[in-house]
Amino acid sequence: LLSVFMLLGSSARSGIVAIAAALVVGIIVFARVIAKHWKPCVIAVASIAVVLVGANFALGNRLFSRIPSIVNDAVGMFLPADSEDADLFDKIPLREIDVQNDGTVKLTGQEATAVIGYDSDAKVYTFTDENGNDVELKSDPDLPLVAHVFKVVNDPYVGKVGVFRIHQGTLRRDDQLFVNDNKKPIKVSHPMILQGKETTEVRELVPGDIGVIAKVDELVFDSVIHASHEHDNIKMKPLSFPKPMFGLAISPARRGDEGRLSDILHKLLSEDPTLELEHDTTLNETVLRGLSAQHLRSVLERMAAQFKLEVNTRTPRIPYRETIAQGAEGRHKKQTGGAGQFGEVYLRIEPRERGAGFEFVDEVKGGAIPYNFIPAVEKGVRDALDTGYVAGYPIHDVRVVVYDGKSHPVDSKEVAFVSAGRKAMLDALSKAKPTILEPIVDVEIVAPDSAMGDITGDLASRRGQVTGTANMAGGMMIISGTVPLSELDGYAARLNAITQGAGSYSMELAGYAPVPMQRQVELASNYHRKDEDE
């Protein structure tokens, strides 16, 4: 009864409080009684319902008509006092919500009706020109055509298929169109629409339609199809894709399939913007990178099923480097008997700053080594640097100064000075305390803040260092740090296990640093130079 009187009163909020209190008391009593006396409880509930309906009829429908106001007041509790929406709910006891064909929402109440819509004059720009300025397009079928290709599929039977959305103009059968800034037009003989796996040919497509055209080799992901040269240089604003972190070194399973592998990878890369291909000339290794192991597995399965190409995969090798810790001098004389070869080289090597690279300096005086043999000496030095000294990895950040030597007017040849330069370089390296460098990467991990302790502990176990943290919305946070690349093998699976799949990470090369001595001994034990180098 208290609830009924408060509902009829001016304060609907008091009614809410009363109803809540009545419900709590009623639930407690009902739970204790229903176990033993369920029949009287059913009769009591039915009686109360009959009384309320009768009271509502006797009061001229004033009882139930207050319920929408109570709902509005409850919503108002969570809205700022100065909110336009709060005023709207106060004025319109909500009875009906209707979404109109034009995208607006109609709210119908007992006392008034309101329509919530959007600003039709507001402009959203999705295309830019070559200078980065916004380009306005209108959904007008009479304007020149502009469409954006958001998906490309290479079908072995149909060829290249492009899926696009029309933003402006109308595409009709046999139209002559341009792709990006190409001057040669393409002819759209069979415009189609997708219906599941099937395609249906249509006569025309208008703004908002999703269309398909096939057998157009010029189409690539993010292409713009247009009918006027004034749109040659416009582009859709780029989408933000996650950076592919998971990599596999791939090679054809059968000798002679290298060309096919290259062609197929090129097709797959044109379809998927989250695939990347790297080729390390030093390690002679091709690495395919994707978002996860499952992502790459699906790509490899498609290569086998659709393109009939089998590949071998393995974990990518770490691109170690070598350098020297101190300066040293080296000398070698190449001489064979009779009308053979003769060349003698004196040089010294010096360490340079990390990342400075290789420098070759000629300080020979008086023609001790003829100037036409200096390039041969440099070639021998570079050969020694490329093959490494400790573990066979390229040597970086070294200055080599050739300051003396000897030659013979008859027996000195280019090949003799190449060999002498190489052996003199190896002699100097043996005295310069060569060391192995490993790549260090900057990592950025996005994960729930509840997993921060486990993540930082895991990074520390991988010889990593946390350099900073930042909070994000939704209980997420960013953890930044530096970690040796060799320690991140299998890290994606480990991060998923720690965060129950809610974490992600990205990395960029930060530089190189010396490896621990134990690791250097392990790498050196697996390398043996050829006899002529020792």
DARA-V548192 format. One record per run of one state. SS is the DSSP state (H for helix, E for strand, - for the rest). FROM is the first residue (numbers start at 1). LEN is the number of residues. Records with the same first field share a line. If there is no record, write none. Layout:
# DARA-V548192
SS->FROM-LEN + FROM-LEN
This chain:
# DARA-V548192
-->1-1 + 9-3 + 35-3 + 59-5 + 77-7 + 92-2 + 100-5 + 110-3 + 117-10 + 129-5 + 136-10 + 156-3 + 169-2 + 173-2 + 180-6 + 189-3 + 196-2 + 202-2 + 206-4 + 215-9 + 227-2 + 232-3 + 237-9 + 253-5 + 272-4 + 281-4 + 291-2 + 307-4 + 315-6 + 325-3 + 336-6 + 352-7 + 363-8 + 388-7 + 396-2 + 407-7 + 430-4 + 462-3 + 472-1 + 489-2 + 500-4 + 515-2 + 526-5 + 534-1
H->2-7 + 12-23 + 38-21 + 64-13 + 84-8 + 229-3 + 258-14 + 293-14 + 371-17 + 414-16 + 449-13 + 473-3 + 485-4 + 491-9 + 517-9 + 531-3
E->94-6 + 105-5 + 113-4 + 127-2 + 134-2 + 146-10 + 159-10 + 171-2 + 175-5 + 186-3 + 192-4 + 198-4 + 204-2 + 210-5 + 224-3 + 235-2 + 246-7 + 276-5 + 285-6 + 311-4 + 321-4 + 328-8 + 342-10 + 359-4 + 395-1 + 398-9 + 434-15 + 465-7 + 476-9 + 504-11
